[in-house]
Amino acid sequence: MQNLDKAAVPRHVAIVMDGNGRWAKKRFLPRFFGHKQGVDALVRIVQACLDREIEYLTVFAFSSENWKRPSDEVSGLMGLVLAAVSRYLARLGDMGVRIRIVGDREAVSDKLRAAWNEAESSTEHNTRLTLNVAFNYGGRWDIVQACRKAIAAGVPADALTEAKLSEFMAMSYAPDPDLFIRTGGEIRISNFLLWQAAYTEFVFSDCLWPEFGEAELDAAIQAFRTRDRRFGGVNPQPVAQGA
Ligand code: FPP
């Protein structure tokens, strides 16, 4: 066995925050209320990640496919994100969080784009935790946009290695996620981080996202610690080793 540190925390945690709609339905509330509670759950988990010295948290806030939802839910989510930025941006900034948006910004409103730009620029010097908000994001979109950028940069076909293409992926600045959590009971990746999750450890939780808190995060980290990460090799690698 190599230097296997079972106490290590993951450097990079990715979360599919699923179950907001069901959380609301159980309470006979419109789905929007579930998403609203989901924002509060996210802020709690950001604090929990800071406390555990996790360096990167990537959350799936709106997928390339979420446009297929009823238009009132889509506009509700857009409005909620705008409200969340104005409500929480200063607090997250004070907590030392750097916010980065990953996804196709072309299709979102000018207002939302401006809010994203403000969230990114006002937190760009923070270093404690990077919160990547995947919005209008899809793993397939990410791979295609990276290929397009590589072609536009003039990278010849025979020089387009995995490492080279990684330089053009939307989160090229971050190590690959160590731990991927999906709440809400579904067991699938739903087009999230397809490229980056090649050697990520997966934990699926039945907990609905608005109810996901520190205890559930710790349970996921504990499950992660029991895994032998071999990255395709034979010997276990330290659990928090990323890219
Ligand atoms: C999935 O639950 C959740 C979403 C599609 C939206 C998640 C977004 C947030 C929590 C808000 C994020 C806000 C910011 C500022 C980043 P679902 O609606 O699919 O739930 P269901 O499976 O129970 O129907």
Residues whose N, C-alpha, C, O or C-beta is under 5 A from the ligand:
A	BS01	FPP	M17 D18 G19 N20 G21 R22 W23 H35 G38 V39 F60 A61 V81 A84 V133
